[in-house]
Amino acid sequence: MDWLANWGPMLLVFAVWVFFMVMMRNRSPQNEVIVEMRRHNDALEKHLASIDDRLRRLEDRSAS
């Protein structure tokens, strides 16, 4: 039990440090930028798909 009295506070500090590092990784500005870029990419892909669909319909109409 003597080792716990010696290493206990250091292990507690290490555990708290790991906890905050994990929390900061989830809230990092880079992570927020990546999430926002994915949201924008999804919206642009939907918009592009609708434009492609309109173009196909116009081409079908002009071919008829």
PDB file with one MODEL, atoms N, CA, C and O in Angstrom:
MODEL        1
ATOM      1  N   MET A   1       0.806  -1.203   0.000  1.00  0.00           N
ATOM      2  CA  MET A   1       0.000   0.000   0.000  1.00  0.00           C
ATOM      3  C   MET A   1       0.851   1.271   0.000  1.00  0.00           C
ATOM      4  O   MET A   1       0.351   2.363  -0.268  1.00  0.00           O
ATOM      5  N   ASP A   2       2.100   1.120   0.294  1.00  0.00           N
ATOM      6  CA  ASP A   2       2.975   2.290   0.319  1.00  0.00           C
ATOM      7  C   ASP A   2       3.130   2.893  -1.079  1.00  0.00           C
ATOM      8  O   ASP A   2       3.254   4.110  -1.217  1.00  0.00           O
ATOM      9  N   TRP A   3       3.122   2.040  -2.127  1.00  0.00           N
ATOM     10  CA  TRP A   3       3.263   2.550  -3.489  1.00  0.00           C
ATOM     11  C   TRP A   3       2.050   3.385  -3.890  1.00  0.00           C
ATOM     12  O   TRP A   3       2.172   4.330  -4.669  1.00  0.00           O
ATOM     13  N   LEU A   4       0.864   3.030  -3.347  1.00  0.00           N
ATOM     14  CA  LEU A   4      -0.336   3.809  -3.670  1.00  0.00           C
ATOM     15  C   LEU A   4      -0.237   5.215  -3.083  1.00  0.00           C
ATOM     16  O   LEU A   4      -0.666   6.180  -3.715  1.00  0.00           O
ATOM     17  N   ALA A   5       0.312   5.336  -1.904  1.00  0.00           N
ATOM     18  CA  ALA A   5       0.479   6.654  -1.307  1.00  0.00           C
ATOM     19  C   ALA A   5       1.486   7.472  -2.102  1.00  0.00           C
ATOM     20  O   ALA A   5       1.368   8.695  -2.173  1.00  0.00           O
ATOM     21  N   ASN A   6       2.471   6.818  -2.698  1.00  0.00           N
ATOM     22  CA  ASN A   6       3.480   7.538  -3.473  1.00  0.00           C
ATOM     23  C   ASN A   6       2.995   7.859  -4.881  1.00  0.00           C
ATOM     24  O   ASN A   6       3.199   8.970  -5.370  1.00  0.00           O
ATOM     25  N   TRP A   7       2.358   6.901  -5.532  1.00  0.00           N
ATOM     26  CA  TRP A   7       1.959   7.061  -6.935  1.00  0.00           C
ATOM     27  C   TRP A   7       0.512   7.512  -7.127  1.00  0.00           C
ATOM     28  O   TRP A   7       0.141   7.920  -8.227  1.00  0.00           O
ATOM     29  N   GLY A   8      -0.295   7.450  -6.100  1.00  0.00           N
ATOM     30  CA  GLY A   8      -1.710   7.820  -6.194  1.00  0.00           C
ATOM     31  C   GLY A   8      -1.940   9.229  -6.711  1.00  0.00           C
ATOM     32  O   GLY A   8      -2.697   9.409  -7.664  1.00  0.00           O
ATOM     33  N   PRO A   9      -1.311  10.233  -6.114  1.00  0.00           N
ATOM     34  CA  PRO A   9      -1.526  11.605  -6.620  1.00  0.00           C
ATOM     35  C   PRO A   9      -1.061  11.781  -8.074  1.00  0.00           C
ATOM     36  O   PRO A   9      -1.703  12.483  -8.856  1.00  0.00           O
ATOM     37  N   MET A  10       0.051  11.142  -8.424  1.00  0.00           N
ATOM     38  CA  MET A  10       0.550  11.254  -9.799  1.00  0.00           C
ATOM     39  C   MET A  10      -0.417  10.575 -10.775  1.00  0.00           C
ATOM     40  O   MET A  10      -0.669  11.101 -11.859  1.00  0.00           O
ATOM     41  N   LEU A  11      -0.951   9.430 -10.407  1.00  0.00           N
ATOM     42  CA  LEU A  11      -1.928   8.752 -11.268  1.00  0.00           C
ATOM     43  C   LEU A  11      -3.201   9.580 -11.400  1.00  0.00           C
ATOM     44  O   LEU A  11      -3.803   9.626 -12.473  1.00  0.00           O
ATOM     45  N   LEU A  12      -3.613  10.232 -10.318  1.00  0.00           N
ATOM     46  CA  LEU A  12      -4.790  11.094 -10.379  1.00  0.00           C
ATOM     47  C   LEU A  12      -4.556  12.275 -11.319  1.00  0.00           C
ATOM     48  O   LEU A  12      -5.432  12.608 -12.118  1.00  0.00           O
ATOM     49  N   VAL A  13      -3.405  12.903 -11.236  1.00  0.00           N
ATOM     50  CA  VAL A  13      -3.077  14.019 -12.131  1.00  0.00           C
ATOM     51  C   VAL A  13      -3.060  13.538 -13.577  1.00  0.00           C
ATOM     52  O   VAL A  13      -3.574  14.223 -14.461  1.00  0.00           O
ATOM     53  N   PHE A  14      -2.484  12.385 -13.822  1.00  0.00           N
ATOM     54  CA  PHE A  14      -2.434  11.837 -15.178  1.00  0.00           C
ATOM     55  C   PHE A  14      -3.840  11.551 -15.703  1.00  0.00           C
ATOM     56  O   PHE A  14      -4.140  11.845 -16.860  1.00  0.00           O
ATOM     57  N   ALA A  15      -4.702  10.979 -14.861  1.00  0.00           N
ATOM     58  CA  ALA A  15      -6.076  10.677 -15.281  1.00  0.00           C
ATOM     59  C   ALA A  15      -6.841  11.960 -15.616  1.00  0.00           C
ATOM     60  O   ALA A  15      -7.585  12.000 -16.595  1.00  0.00           O
ATOM     61  N   VAL A  16      -6.662  12.989 -14.820  1.00  0.00           N
ATOM     62  CA  VAL A  16      -7.330  14.274 -15.090  1.00  0.00           C
ATOM     63  C   VAL A  16      -6.806  14.877 -16.380  1.00  0.00           C
ATOM     64  O   VAL A  16      -7.578  15.425 -17.167  1.00  0.00           O
ATOM     65  N   TRP A  17      -5.503  14.782 -16.607  1.00  0.00           N
ATOM     66  CA  TRP A  17      -4.902  15.304 -17.847  1.00  0.00           C
ATOM     67  C   TRP A  17      -5.465  14.576 -19.067  1.00  0.00           C
ATOM     68  O   TRP A  17      -5.815  15.214 -20.061  1.00  0.00           O
ATOM     69  N   VAL A  18      -5.555  13.244 -19.000  1.00  0.00           N
ATOM     70  CA  VAL A  18      -6.109  12.471 -20.120  1.00  0.00           C
ATOM     71  C   VAL A  18      -7.563  12.871 -20.359  1.00  0.00           C
ATOM     72  O   VAL A  18      -7.978  13.027 -21.508  1.00  0.00           O
ATOM     73  N   PHE A  19      -8.332  13.035 -19.304  1.00  0.00           N
ATOM     74  CA  PHE A  19      -9.725  13.429 -19.443  1.00  0.00           C
ATOM     75  C   PHE A  19      -9.851  14.755 -20.192  1.00  0.00           C
ATOM     76  O   PHE A  19     -10.659  14.872 -21.113  1.00  0.00           O
ATOM     77  N   PHE A  20      -9.059  15.751 -19.800  1.00  0.00           N
ATOM     78  CA  PHE A  20      -9.153  17.052 -20.452  1.00  0.00           C
ATOM     79  C   PHE A  20      -8.621  17.013 -21.881  1.00  0.00           C
ATOM     80  O   PHE A  20      -9.114  17.753 -22.733  1.00  0.00           O
ATOM     81  N   MET A  21      -7.649  16.188 -22.160  1.00  0.00           N
ATOM     82  CA  MET A  21      -7.149  16.066 -23.534  1.00  0.00           C
ATOM     83  C   MET A  21      -8.235  15.479 -24.443  1.00  0.00           C
ATOM     84  O   MET A  21      -8.408  15.927 -25.577  1.00  0.00           O
ATOM     85  N   VAL A  22      -8.950  14.497 -23.951  1.00  0.00           N
ATOM     86  CA  VAL A  22     -10.045  13.912 -24.735  1.00  0.00           C
ATOM     87  C   VAL A  22     -11.151  14.946 -24.950  1.00  0.00           C
ATOM     88  O   VAL A  22     -11.706  15.045 -26.044  1.00  0.00           O
ATOM     89  N   MET A  23     -11.469  15.709 -23.915  1.00  0.00           N
ATOM     90  CA  MET A  23     -12.506  16.734 -24.046  1.00  0.00           C
ATOM     91  C   MET A  23     -12.091  17.809 -25.040  1.00  0.00           C
ATOM     92  O   MET A  23     -12.914  18.255 -25.840  1.00  0.00           O
ATOM     93  N   MET A  24     -10.843  18.228 -25.006  1.00  0.00           N
ATOM     94  CA  MET A  24     -10.370  19.266 -25.926  1.00  0.00           C
ATOM     95  C   MET A  24     -10.341  18.760 -27.365  1.00  0.00           C
ATOM     96  O   MET A  24     -10.601  19.528 -28.292  1.00  0.00           O
ATOM     97  N   ARG A  25     -10.034  17.502 -27.562  1.00  0.00           N
ATOM     98  CA  ARG A  25     -10.009  16.961 -28.920  1.00  0.00           C
ATOM     99  C   ARG A  25     -11.406  17.015 -29.532  1.00  0.00           C
ATOM    100  O   ARG A  25     -11.550  17.303 -30.720  1.00  0.00           O
ATOM    101  N   ASN A  26     -12.420  16.744 -28.742  1.00  0.00           N
ATOM    102  CA  ASN A  26     -13.792  16.758 -29.254  1.00  0.00           C
ATOM    103  C   ASN A  26     -14.297  18.170 -29.522  1.00  0.00           C
ATOM    104  O   ASN A  26     -15.196  18.358 -30.342  1.00  0.00           O
ATOM    105  N   ARG A  27     -13.733  19.164 -28.843  1.00  0.00           N
ATOM    106  CA  ARG A  27     -14.195  20.540 -28.997  1.00  0.00           C
ATOM    107  C   ARG A  27     -13.184  21.418 -29.719  1.00  0.00           C
ATOM    108  O   ARG A  27     -13.267  22.644 -29.644  1.00  0.00           O
ATOM    109  N   SER A  28     -12.252  20.823 -30.402  1.00  0.00           N
ATOM    110  CA  SER A  28     -11.203  21.619 -31.028  1.00  0.00           C
ATOM    111  C   SER A  28     -11.761  22.426 -32.204  1.00  0.00           C
ATOM    112  O   SER A  28     -12.725  21.999 -32.840  1.00  0.00           O
ATOM    113  N   PRO A  29     -11.178  23.563 -32.490  1.00  0.00           N
ATOM    114  CA  PRO A  29     -11.626  24.368 -33.635  1.00  0.00           C
ATOM    115  C   PRO A  29     -11.474  23.608 -34.954  1.00  0.00           C
ATOM    116  O   PRO A  29     -12.296  23.761 -35.858  1.00  0.00           O
ATOM    117  N   GLN A  30     -10.434  22.797 -35.064  1.00  0.00           N
ATOM    118  CA  GLN A  30     -10.249  22.021 -36.290  1.00  0.00           C
ATOM    119  C   GLN A  30     -11.401  21.044 -36.486  1.00  0.00           C
ATOM    120  O   GLN A  30     -11.877  20.859 -37.605  1.00  0.00           O
ATOM    121  N   ASN A  31     -11.843  20.425 -35.412  1.00  0.00           N
ATOM    122  CA  ASN A  31     -12.956  19.482 -35.504  1.00  0.00           C
ATOM    123  C   ASN A  31     -14.234  20.205 -35.922  1.00  0.00           C
ATOM    124  O   ASN A  31     -15.008  19.687 -36.727  1.00  0.00           O
ATOM    125  N   GLU A  32     -14.453  21.397 -35.378  1.00  0.00           N
ATOM    126  CA  GLU A  32     -15.646  22.165 -35.750  1.00  0.00           C
ATOM    127  C   GLU A  32     -15.602  22.566 -37.222  1.00  0.00           C
ATOM    128  O   GLU A  32     -16.631  22.556 -37.898  1.00  0.00           O
ATOM    129  N   VAL A  33     -14.422  22.916 -37.722  1.00  0.00           N
ATOM    130  CA  VAL A  33     -14.281  23.278 -39.134  1.00  0.00           C
ATOM    131  C   VAL A  33     -14.567  22.072 -40.014  1.00  0.00           C
ATOM    132  O   VAL A  33     -15.238  22.196 -41.039  1.00  0.00           O
ATOM    133  N   ILE A  34     -14.065  20.906 -39.625  1.00  0.00           N
ATOM    134  CA  ILE A  34     -14.289  19.688 -40.415  1.00  0.00           C
ATOM    135  C   ILE A  34     -15.779  19.360 -40.463  1.00  0.00           C
ATOM    136  O   ILE A  34     -16.303  19.009 -41.520  1.00  0.00           O
ATOM    137  N   VAL A  35     -16.457  19.472 -39.335  1.00  0.00           N
ATOM    138  CA  VAL A  35     -17.904  19.192 -39.294  1.00  0.00           C
ATOM    139  C   VAL A  35     -18.649  20.159 -40.200  1.00  0.00           C
ATOM    140  O   VAL A  35     -19.549  19.757 -40.937  1.00  0.00           O
ATOM    141  N   GLU A  36     -18.274  21.437 -40.145  1.00  0.00           N
ATOM    142  CA  GLU A  36     -18.949  22.453 -40.976  1.00  0.00           C
ATOM    143  C   GLU A  36     -18.675  22.210 -42.461  1.00  0.00           C
ATOM    144  O   GLU A  36     -19.568  22.378 -43.291  1.00  0.00           O
ATOM    145  N   MET A  37     -17.445  21.815 -42.799  1.00  0.00           N
ATOM    146  CA  MET A  37     -17.119  21.520 -44.198  1.00  0.00           C
ATOM    147  C   MET A  37     -17.914  20.325 -44.707  1.00  0.00           C
ATOM    148  O   MET A  37     -18.378  20.333 -45.847  1.00  0.00           O
ATOM    149  N   ARG A  38     -18.076  19.304 -43.880  1.00  0.00           N
ATOM    150  CA  ARG A  38     -18.876  18.140 -44.291  1.00  0.00           C
ATOM    151  C   ARG A  38     -20.324  18.538 -44.520  1.00  0.00           C
ATOM    152  O   ARG A  38     -20.959  18.074 -45.467  1.00  0.00           O
ATOM    153  N   ARG A  39     -20.854  19.409 -43.644  1.00  0.00           N
ATOM    154  CA  ARG A  39     -22.238  19.863 -43.808  1.00  0.00           C
ATOM    155  C   ARG A  39     -22.393  20.641 -45.108  1.00  0.00           C
ATOM    156  O   ARG A  39     -23.374  20.466 -45.830  1.00  0.00           O
ATOM    157  N   HIS A  40     -21.427  21.496 -45.402  1.00  0.00           N
ATOM    158  CA  HIS A  40     -21.482  22.269 -46.648  1.00  0.00           C
ATOM    159  C   HIS A  40     -21.343  21.348 -47.859  1.00  0.00           C
ATOM    160  O   HIS A  40     -22.051  21.518 -48.851  1.00  0.00           O
ATOM    161  N   ASN A  41     -20.434  20.374 -47.783  1.00  0.00           N
ATOM    162  CA  ASN A  41     -20.260  19.443 -48.897  1.00  0.00           C
ATOM    163  C   ASN A  41     -21.528  18.656 -49.169  1.00  0.00           C
ATOM    164  O   ASN A  41     -21.890  18.441 -50.326  1.00  0.00           O
ATOM    165  N   ASP A  42     -22.208  18.223 -48.114  1.00  0.00           N
ATOM    166  CA  ASP A  42     -23.462  17.493 -48.295  1.00  0.00           C
ATOM    167  C   ASP A  42     -24.505  18.367 -48.991  1.00  0.00           C
ATOM    168  O   ASP A  42     -25.209  17.910 -49.891  1.00  0.00           O
ATOM    169  N   ALA A  43     -24.597  19.622 -48.567  1.00  0.00           N
ATOM    170  CA  ALA A  43     -25.567  20.531 -49.188  1.00  0.00           C
ATOM    171  C   ALA A  43     -25.207  20.783 -50.646  1.00  0.00           C
ATOM    172  O   ALA A  43     -26.090  20.814 -51.503  1.00  0.00           O
ATOM    173  N   LEU A  44     -23.928  20.963 -50.936  1.00  0.00           N
ATOM    174  CA  LEU A  44     -23.513  21.197 -52.326  1.00  0.00           C
ATOM    175  C   LEU A  44     -23.750  19.969 -53.199  1.00  0.00           C
ATOM    176  O   LEU A  44     -24.138  20.102 -54.359  1.00  0.00           O
ATOM    177  N   GLU A  45     -23.523  18.782 -52.657  1.00  0.00           N
ATOM    178  CA  GLU A  45     -23.779  17.565 -53.428  1.00  0.00           C
ATOM    179  C   GLU A  45     -25.259  17.417 -53.752  1.00  0.00           C
ATOM    180  O   GLU A  45     -25.609  17.007 -54.859  1.00  0.00           O
ATOM    181  N   LYS A  46     -26.128  17.743 -52.810  1.00  0.00           N
ATOM    182  CA  LYS A  46     -27.573  17.692 -53.074  1.00  0.00           C
ATOM    183  C   LYS A  46     -27.954  18.702 -54.151  1.00  0.00           C
ATOM    184  O   LYS A  46     -28.751  18.406 -55.041  1.00  0.00           O
ATOM    185  N   HIS A  47     -27.380  19.889 -54.060  1.00  0.00           N
ATOM    186  CA  HIS A  47     -27.666  20.922 -55.058  1.00  0.00           C
ATOM    187  C   HIS A  47     -27.166  20.488 -56.440  1.00  0.00           C
ATOM    188  O   HIS A  47     -27.861  20.666 -57.440  1.00  0.00           O
ATOM    189  N   LEU A  48     -25.982  19.930 -56.490  1.00  0.00           N
ATOM    190  CA  LEU A  48     -25.430  19.460 -57.760  1.00  0.00           C
ATOM    191  C   LEU A  48     -26.267  18.323 -58.345  1.00  0.00           C
ATOM    192  O   LEU A  48     -26.462  18.250 -59.558  1.00  0.00           O
ATOM    193  N   ALA A  49     -26.755  17.444 -57.482  1.00  0.00           N
ATOM    194  CA  ALA A  49     -27.603  16.351 -57.967  1.00  0.00           C
ATOM    195  C   ALA A  49     -28.900  16.901 -58.563  1.00  0.00           C
ATOM    196  O   ALA A  49     -29.369  16.400 -59.585  1.00  0.00           O
ATOM    197  N   SER A  50     -29.479  17.922 -57.940  1.00  0.00           N
ATOM    198  CA  SER A  50     -30.715  18.488 -58.488  1.00  0.00           C
ATOM    199  C   SER A  50     -30.435  19.195 -59.813  1.00  0.00           C
ATOM    200  O   SER A  50     -31.266  19.140 -60.720  1.00  0.00           O
ATOM    201  N   ILE A  51     -29.286  19.858 -59.945  1.00  0.00           N
ATOM    202  CA  ILE A  51     -28.930  20.498 -61.217  1.00  0.00           C
ATOM    203  C   ILE A  51     -28.715  19.441 -62.297  1.00  0.00           C
ATOM    204  O   ILE A  51     -29.155  19.617 -63.433  1.00  0.00           O
ATOM    205  N   ASP A  52     -28.043  18.348 -61.951  1.00  0.00           N
ATOM    206  CA  ASP A  52     -27.853  17.261 -62.923  1.00  0.00           C
ATOM    207  C   ASP A  52     -29.182  16.684 -63.375  1.00  0.00           C
ATOM    208  O   ASP A  52     -29.367  16.371 -64.551  1.00  0.00           O
ATOM    209  N   ASP A  53     -30.114  16.543 -62.423  1.00  0.00           N
ATOM    210  CA  ASP A  53     -31.430  16.013 -62.758  1.00  0.00           C
ATOM    211  C   ASP A  53     -32.170  16.961 -63.709  1.00  0.00           C
ATOM    212  O   ASP A  53     -32.782  16.513 -64.679  1.00  0.00           O
ATOM    213  N   ARG A  54     -32.114  18.257 -63.434  1.00  0.00           N
ATOM    214  CA  ARG A  54     -32.754  19.232 -64.330  1.00  0.00           C
ATOM    215  C   ARG A  54     -32.129  19.196 -65.715  1.00  0.00           C
ATOM    216  O   ARG A  54     -32.839  19.253 -66.719  1.00  0.00           O
ATOM    217  N   LEU A  55     -30.809  19.101 -65.776  1.00  0.00           N
ATOM    218  CA  LEU A  55     -30.122  19.052 -67.058  1.00  0.00           C
ATOM    219  C   LEU A  55     -30.526  17.813 -67.854  1.00  0.00           C
ATOM    220  O   LEU A  55     -30.755  17.892 -69.061  1.00  0.00           O
ATOM    221  N   ARG A  56     -30.612  16.669 -67.175  1.00  0.00           N
ATOM    222  CA  ARG A  56     -31.040  15.450 -67.861  1.00  0.00           C
ATOM    223  C   ARG A  56     -32.449  15.593 -68.418  1.00  0.00           C
ATOM    224  O   ARG A  56     -32.723  15.166 -69.540  1.00  0.00           O
ATOM    225  N   ARG A  57     -33.353  16.199 -67.628  1.00  0.00           N
ATOM    226  CA  ARG A  57     -34.721  16.380 -68.103  1.00  0.00           C
ATOM    227  C   ARG A  57     -34.765  17.314 -69.309  1.00  0.00           C
ATOM    228  O   ARG A  57     -35.523  17.074 -70.248  1.00  0.00           O
ATOM    229  N   LEU A  58     -33.953  18.386 -69.293  1.00  0.00           N
ATOM    230  CA  LEU A  58     -33.913  19.295 -70.443  1.00  0.00           C
ATOM    231  C   LEU A  58     -33.345  18.594 -71.675  1.00  0.00           C
ATOM    232  O   LEU A  58     -33.834  18.796 -72.787  1.00  0.00           O
ATOM    233  N   GLU A  59     -32.326  17.780 -71.482  1.00  0.00           N
ATOM    234  CA  GLU A  59     -31.750  17.048 -72.622  1.00  0.00           C
ATOM    235  C   GLU A  59     -32.743  16.049 -73.187  1.00  0.00           C
ATOM    236  O   GLU A  59     -32.823  15.866 -74.402  1.00  0.00           O
ATOM    237  N   ASP A  60     -33.513  15.391 -72.296  1.00  0.00           N
ATOM    238  CA  ASP A  60     -34.540  14.437 -72.767  1.00  0.00           C
ATOM    239  C   ASP A  60     -35.631  15.166 -73.550  1.00  0.00           C
ATOM    240  O   ASP A  60     -36.118  14.660 -74.561  1.00  0.00           O
ATOM    241  N   ARG A  61     -36.017  16.363 -73.078  1.00  0.00           N
ATOM    242  CA  ARG A  61     -37.040  17.133 -73.769  1.00  0.00           C
ATOM    243  C   ARG A  61     -36.573  17.590 -75.141  1.00  0.00           C
ATOM    244  O   ARG A  61     -37.325  17.546 -76.115  1.00  0.00           O
ATOM    245  N   SER A  62     -35.320  18.029 -75.206  1.00  0.00           N
ATOM    246  CA  SER A  62     -34.813  18.522 -76.490  1.00  0.00           C
ATOM    247  C   SER A  62     -34.570  17.375 -77.471  1.00  0.00           C
ATOM    248  O   SER A  62     -34.622  17.581 -78.684  1.00  0.00           O
ATOM    249  N   ALA A  63     -34.307  16.177 -76.965  1.00  0.00           N
ATOM    250  CA  ALA A  63     -34.085  15.018 -77.842  1.00  0.00           C
ATOM    251  C   ALA A  63     -35.416  14.510 -78.411  1.00  0.00           C
ATOM    252  O   ALA A  63     -35.432  13.892 -79.475  1.00  0.00           O
ATOM    253  N   SER A  64     -36.524  14.762 -77.720  1.00  0.00           N
ATOM    254  CA  SER A  64     -37.834  14.235 -78.168  1.00  0.00           C
ATOM    255  C   SER A  64     -38.404  15.026 -79.330  1.00  0.00           C
ATOM    256  O   SER A  64     -39.490  14.712 -79.817  1.00  0.00           O
TER     257      SER A  64
ENDMDL
END
